[in-house]
Amino acid sequence: MSFTVDMSSVYQQFANIFGSLTPLLWPFIGALLALFVFGGIINILKTYQNR
């Protein structure tokens, strides 16, 4: 049993799902990035104070 899958339509479906989900994800990505930067700054300040 061999069957061929039209991958372009599958990719299109994934693109549609991802495109509809992306606006919901941006606030979370921004918050994670802010936490990462904030943690890095605090870490740098701590090491600077310990000297």
Secondary structure, DSSP 8 states (H G I E B T S, - for coil): ------HHHHHHHHHHHHHHHHHHHHHHHHHHHHHHHHHHHHHHHHHHHH-
